[in-house]
Amino acid sequence: MGSSHSAHKRHHHGSDAERDAKKIHSACKGAGTNEKKIIEVLSSRTSEQRQQIKQKYKELYSKEMEEDLKGDLSGNFEKAVLALLDLPCEYEARELRRAMKGAGTDESLLIEILCTRSNKEIVNIKEAYKRLFDRDLESDVKSDTSGSLRKILVMVLEATRDETQQVDAELAEQDASDLYKAGEGRWGTEELAFNVVLAKRSYSQLRATFQAYEKVCGKDIEESIKSETSGDLEKAYLTLISCAKDCPGYFATLLHKSMKGAGTDEETLIRVLVTRAESDLPAIKEKFQLMYEKPLAEAVRSDTSGDFRKLLLAILH
């Protein structure tokens, strides 16, 4: 399929939502579900268009499209389809809720989502969380985490990172020296410096700070953090640093890890591909190819199967 065709296919307008809704409805009707049709429709539309299809479906059949699909699908294919039916911010809100509900908290998931998103994305996630669960995301994170991890996550949730491109060289020197001092043996009392710098400075500013830090300290900031912290706090800091340095690279690594070795972490695979599809997926694909010397689609193809594989490959197309 030529790229010009797929570009055209991704920008349908109004009336097509009705045609798509009917297609999905007919795919769910009768004996056996037509997964091919479902994949075709969902993978070729933008997130906004899928919202319109859901709307139309409800008008036409006075039923939620998700309900019909849930009844017909199963396993990872069902999970991926349902993920596509949410706006990314809603899907992320659901994932965060899942990470905190019930016994035990999935800190890694909180870190992965909250420490990698832009201000706008965080604001959208907070709004979606309120809308879906009538709960306050910040309060839930506060009551579900503690200590140093809670502090950095709460600061990230404020969504007040500088997002300009200018770099202030003096500030970089100052921050680098503050971080160096904070890390020197007085760790724990001084993490505020780290939190403020990592959560508030722009990515371009942080890259300058990391370079300055290496000059002052003789080792890179990741090394210092690994030797001074551990567990979830270390993970949160390293995630923030990794995103400042190269966000697509962070997600490429995450995808690679989810498919490495025995067993595939399908949930991570779904989460990254679905939530990044309309932001930096092209850059993630490029990074993956560079880092692992094979196309992301090839890795996904050899690690998944059936309709689940078909859907993910269609998203990657």
C-alpha positions as CSV (number, residue, x, y, z in Angstrom):
1,M,0.0,0.0,0.0
2,G,1.5,3.3,-1.0
3,S,2.1,6.0,1.5
4,S,0.0,8.6,-0.4
5,H,-2.9,6.3,-0.1
6,S,-2.5,5.8,3.7
7,A,-2.0,9.6,4.2
8,H,-5.3,10.1,2.4
9,K,-7.0,7.4,4.3
10,R,-6.1,8.9,7.7
11,H,-8.1,12.1,7.1
12,H,-11.7,11.2,6.6
13,H,-14.4,13.6,7.5
14,G,-17.9,13.7,9.1
15,S,-20.1,11.4,7.2
16,D,-17.4,8.7,7.2
17,A,-17.9,8.2,10.9
18,E,-21.3,6.8,10.1
19,R,-19.9,4.4,7.5
20,D,-17.2,3.3,9.9
21,A,-19.7,2.8,12.7
22,K,-21.8,0.6,10.4
23,K,-18.7,-1.3,9.4
24,I,-17.9,-2.1,13.0
25,H,-21.4,-3.0,13.8
26,S,-21.6,-5.5,10.9
27,A,-18.2,-6.9,11.9
28,C,-19.7,-7.8,15.3
29,K,-22.9,-9.2,14.0
30,G,-23.8,-12.8,13.2
31,A,-21.6,-15.8,13.8
32,G,-17.9,-15.0,14.2
33,T,-16.5,-11.6,14.4
34,N,-14.8,-10.0,11.4
35,E,-11.6,-8.9,13.1
36,K,-10.1,-7.8,9.8
37,K,-12.8,-5.1,9.4
38,I,-12.3,-3.9,12.9
39,I,-8.5,-3.6,12.4
40,E,-9.0,-1.7,9.1
41,V,-11.3,0.9,10.6
42,L,-9.6,1.5,13.9
43,S,-6.0,1.6,12.7
44,S,-6.6,4.0,9.9
45,R,-8.3,6.7,11.9
46,T,-7.0,9.3,14.2
47,S,-7.9,9.3,17.9
48,E,-10.4,12.2,17.3
49,Q,-12.1,10.3,14.5
50,R,-12.5,7.2,16.6
51,Q,-14.4,9.4,19.1
52,Q,-16.7,10.4,16.3
53,I,-17.2,6.8,15.3
54,K,-18.1,5.9,18.9
55,Q,-20.6,8.8,19.0
56,K,-22.3,7.7,15.7
57,Y,-22.4,4.1,16.9
58,K,-24.3,5.2,20.0
59,E,-26.7,7.3,17.9
60,L,-27.3,4.4,15.4
61,Y,-27.6,1.5,17.8
62,S,-28.2,3.1,21.2
63,K,-25.4,1.0,22.5
64,E,-21.8,1.8,23.4
65,M,-19.4,0.5,20.7
66,E,-17.0,-0.7,23.5
67,E,-19.7,-2.9,24.9
68,D,-20.3,-4.7,21.6
69,L,-16.6,-5.1,21.0
70,K,-15.9,-6.4,24.5
71,G,-18.5,-9.1,24.1
72,D,-16.9,-10.3,20.9
73,L,-13.2,-9.9,21.4
74,S,-10.7,-11.3,23.9
75,G,-7.1,-11.3,25.1
76,N,-4.5,-8.8,24.0
77,F,-6.4,-8.0,20.8
78,E,-9.4,-6.8,22.9
79,K,-7.1,-4.8,25.2
80,A,-5.5,-3.0,22.2
81,V,-8.8,-2.3,20.6
82,L,-10.3,-0.8,23.8
83,A,-7.1,1.2,24.2
84,L,-7.6,2.7,20.7
85,L,-11.2,3.7,21.6
86,D,-10.0,6.0,24.4
87,L,-8.3,9.4,23.8
88,P,-4.7,8.9,24.9
89,C,-5.2,11.0,28.0
90,E,-8.2,8.8,29.0
91,Y,-6.3,5.6,28.4
92,E,-3.4,7.0,30.5
93,A,-5.8,8.0,33.2
94,R,-7.2,4.4,33.3
95,E,-3.7,3.0,33.4
96,L,-2.8,5.3,36.4
97,R,-6.0,4.3,38.2
98,R,-5.2,0.6,37.6
99,A,-1.7,1.3,39.0
100,M,-3.1,2.6,42.2
101,K,-6.3,0.6,42.8
102,G,-6.5,-2.3,45.1
103,A,-3.6,-3.7,47.1
104,G,-0.1,-2.5,46.2
105,T,0.8,0.3,43.8
106,D,2.6,-0.2,40.5
107,E,5.1,2.5,40.9
108,S,6.9,1.8,37.7
109,L,3.7,2.5,35.7
110,L,3.2,5.8,37.6
111,I,6.8,6.8,36.8
112,E,6.6,5.8,33.2
113,I,3.5,7.9,32.5
114,L,4.0,10.9,34.8
115,C,7.7,11.4,34.2
116,T,7.6,11.4,30.4
117,R,4.7,13.7,29.5
118,S,4.6,17.3,28.5
119,N,2.7,19.9,30.6
120,K,-0.3,19.8,28.3
121,E,-0.4,16.0,28.4
122,I,-0.3,16.0,32.2
123,V,-3.1,18.6,32.4
124,N,-5.2,16.5,29.9
125,I,-4.5,13.3,32.0
126,K,-5.6,15.1,35.2
127,E,-8.8,16.3,33.5
128,A,-9.6,12.8,32.0
129,Y,-9.0,11.2,35.4
130,K,-11.5,13.6,37.1
131,R,-14.0,13.0,34.3
132,L,-13.7,9.2,34.3
133,F,-13.4,8.5,38.0
134,D,-14.6,11.7,39.6
135,R,-11.4,11.6,41.7
136,D,-8.4,13.9,41.9
137,L,-5.2,12.4,40.4
138,E,-2.9,14.4,42.6
139,S,-4.7,13.3,45.8
140,D,-4.6,9.7,44.7
141,V,-0.9,9.8,43.9
142,K,-0.2,11.5,47.2
143,S,-2.1,8.8,49.2
144,D,-0.6,6.0,47.2
145,T,3.0,6.9,47.3
146,S,5.3,8.1,50.0
147,G,8.6,9.7,50.8
148,S,10.9,10.9,48.0
149,L,8.9,9.3,45.2
150,R,5.8,11.1,46.3
151,K,7.7,14.4,46.3
152,I,9.0,14.1,42.7
153,L,5.7,12.8,41.3
154,V,3.7,15.6,43.0
155,M,6.1,18.2,41.5
156,V,5.8,16.6,38.0
157,L,2.0,16.7,38.4
158,E,2.1,20.5,38.8
159,A,2.9,20.6,35.1
160,T,4.9,23.7,35.3
161,R,8.0,22.7,33.3
162,D,9.6,25.5,31.3
163,E,8.9,24.6,27.7
164,T,10.9,27.3,25.9
165,Q,14.0,26.5,23.8
166,Q,16.4,29.0,25.1
167,V,19.4,27.8,27.2
168,D,20.7,29.9,30.1
169,A,24.4,28.8,30.4
170,E,24.8,30.5,33.8
171,L,21.7,28.7,35.2
172,A,23.1,25.5,33.8
173,E,26.3,26.0,35.7
174,Q,24.4,27.0,38.9
175,D,22.0,24.0,38.7
176,A,24.9,21.6,38.0
177,S,26.8,22.8,41.0
178,D,23.6,22.7,43.2
179,L,23.1,19.1,42.1
180,Y,26.7,18.2,42.7
181,K,26.5,19.6,46.2
182,A,23.1,18.0,46.9
183,G,24.5,14.6,45.9
184,E,27.7,14.8,47.9
185,G,26.9,12.7,51.0
186,R,24.0,14.8,52.1
187,W,21.5,12.9,50.0
188,G,18.0,12.8,51.3
189,T,18.0,16.2,52.8
190,E,18.9,17.8,49.5
191,E,16.8,16.1,47.0
192,L,14.7,19.2,46.6
193,A,17.4,20.6,44.3
194,F,17.1,17.5,42.1
195,N,13.3,17.7,42.1
196,V,13.1,21.3,41.1
197,V,15.7,21.0,38.4
198,L,14.4,17.8,36.9
199,A,10.7,18.7,37.1
200,K,10.8,22.4,36.2
201,R,13.6,23.1,33.8
202,S,13.1,22.8,30.0
203,Y,14.6,19.7,28.3
204,S,17.1,21.9,26.4
205,Q,18.1,23.6,29.6
206,L,18.6,20.2,31.3
207,R,20.8,18.9,28.5
208,A,23.1,21.9,29.1
209,T,23.0,21.2,32.9
210,F,23.9,17.6,32.4
211,Q,27.0,18.7,30.3
212,A,28.0,21.2,33.0
213,Y,27.5,18.5,35.7
214,E,29.9,16.2,33.9
215,K,32.5,18.9,33.8
216,V,32.1,19.7,37.5
217,C,31.8,16.2,38.7
218,G,33.8,14.1,36.3
219,K,31.0,11.6,35.9
220,D,27.7,11.8,34.2
221,I,24.6,12.5,36.2
222,E,23.1,9.0,35.7
223,E,26.2,7.5,37.4
224,S,25.8,9.8,40.4
225,I,22.1,9.0,40.7
226,K,22.7,5.3,40.5
227,S,25.3,5.5,43.3
228,E,23.2,7.8,45.5
229,T,19.7,6.6,45.2
230,S,17.9,3.3,44.6
231,G,14.5,1.8,43.9
232,D,11.6,4.0,42.7
233,L,13.3,7.3,43.3
234,E,16.3,6.2,41.2
235,K,13.8,5.1,38.5
236,A,11.9,8.4,38.5
237,Y,15.1,10.4,38.2
238,L,16.6,8.3,35.5
239,T,13.3,8.4,33.5
240,L,13.2,12.2,33.8
241,I,16.8,12.5,32.6
242,S,16.3,10.0,29.8
243,C,13.4,12.0,28.5
244,A,15.2,15.3,28.7
245,K,18.1,13.7,26.7
246,D,16.0,11.8,24.2
247,C,12.4,11.0,24.7
248,P,11.9,8.8,21.6
249,G,15.0,6.9,22.7
250,Y,13.4,6.3,26.1
251,F,10.3,4.8,24.5
252,A,12.4,2.7,22.0
253,T,14.3,1.2,25.0
254,L,11.0,0.5,26.8
255,L,9.6,-1.3,23.8
256,H,12.8,-3.3,23.3
257,K,12.7,-4.4,27.0
258,S,9.0,-5.3,26.6
259,M,9.9,-7.8,23.9
260,K,13.3,-9.0,25.1
261,G,13.9,-12.5,26.5
262,A,11.2,-14.9,27.4
263,G,7.6,-13.7,27.3
264,T,6.4,-10.4,26.0
265,D,5.0,-7.6,28.1
266,E,2.0,-6.9,25.9
267,E,0.6,-4.2,28.2
268,T,3.6,-2.0,27.7
269,L,3.6,-2.7,24.0
270,I,-0.1,-1.6,23.8
271,R,0.4,1.4,26.0
272,V,3.4,2.8,24.1
273,L,2.2,2.2,20.6
274,V,-1.3,3.4,21.2
275,T,-0.5,6.5,23.3
276,R,2.4,7.6,21.1
277,A,0.8,6.8,17.8
278,E,-0.1,10.4,17.1
279,S,2.8,12.1,18.8
280,D,6.3,10.8,18.5
281,L,5.9,7.2,17.1
282,P,7.8,8.0,13.8
283,A,10.7,9.3,15.9
284,I,10.5,6.2,18.2
285,K,10.6,3.9,15.1
286,E,13.7,5.7,13.8
287,K,15.4,5.5,17.2
288,F,14.5,1.8,17.5
289,Q,16.1,1.1,14.1
290,L,19.2,3.0,15.1
291,M,19.6,1.4,18.5
292,Y,18.7,-2.2,17.7
293,E,19.5,-2.4,14.0
294,K,16.1,-3.8,13.0
295,P,12.8,-2.1,12.3
296,L,10.4,-1.9,15.2
297,A,7.7,-3.5,13.1
298,E,10.0,-6.6,12.6
299,A,10.5,-6.9,16.4
300,V,6.7,-6.6,17.0
301,R,6.0,-9.1,14.2
302,S,8.3,-11.8,15.7
303,D,7.0,-11.2,19.2
304,T,3.2,-11.2,18.7
305,S,0.7,-13.2,16.8
306,G,-2.8,-13.4,15.4
307,D,-5.1,-10.4,15.2
308,F,-3.1,-8.7,18.0
309,R,-0.1,-8.7,15.7
310,K,-2.1,-7.5,12.7
311,L,-3.5,-4.6,14.7
312,L,-0.1,-3.4,16.1
313,L,1.5,-3.7,12.7
314,A,-1.3,-1.6,11.2
315,I,-0.7,1.1,13.8
316,L,3.0,1.0,13.0
317,H,2.4,1.2,9.3
